[in-house]
Amino acid sequence: MGLLTIFLGGVATTSFVAGFRYIKQWYLKEQKNIQLQKENAESQLQLLTAQVHPHFLFNTLNNIYSQTQTESPKGSKMIMELSDMLRYILTEGSKALVPLQKELVMIQDYINLEKIRYGNKLDLHLSIPPNSGHLQIAPLMLLPFIENCFKHGASKFLNAPWINLKIEINGKALHMKLINGKTSEHLASQQRPGTGIGNVKKRLELQYPGKYALQINDDQEVFIVNLKMELTTDTSMSANSNSETHLSYA
């Protein structure tokens, strides 16, 4: 009986060691595969960046801008606004947080582009704070909502497109209310959430869990976005802001 116990104990120990070695080998192999996939993705990104280098892109835009200044002042202004937007996306878009002021300037650049496109047809009511203090926000978080109201709202109106955008800052709280008119025949298409809006919802849940409130009303002739977010401050510039913000809809 004693020999049997020793034998079974030895078998169990051997099995355990063999199993441990197998798990270790599997883990190392998986880690190697993950590393290879990461390096492959980085190589592809570097290749893409090399193919369309930002310096080449902006030099080309500057050349086009110079050519159109005299021949087409309107086109020249559009190129300048687009250049500023691309520069922001390329330099700031991959960061975790950016100054809110930069985000608001980029939004203003985008709206200026659309204003040139629509001319006097667009009825635009715009309220953006001139100074956002030291607040920070995840980049490109607000733009998809604004782009959506032009794409699915203003562009569908033949005569009188209208948009109302108001952004307010109260302490660390940002409140954006965005309203655009839409035609009833395009109701079905707007009820299907676009990729941009869907991505922003996921980003809000991941980056601002419990610190945002989003309400979207899709009525027959109007589309309303209410977004409230609790932002952070740049501690390197402002070290004495400890106020708490409670988000709620009135």
Summary of the structure (lengths in Angstrom):
residues: 250
radius of gyration: 26.6
end to end distance: 78.3
largest distance: 102.3
contacts: 656
relative contact order: 0.09
helix: 58%
strand: 18%
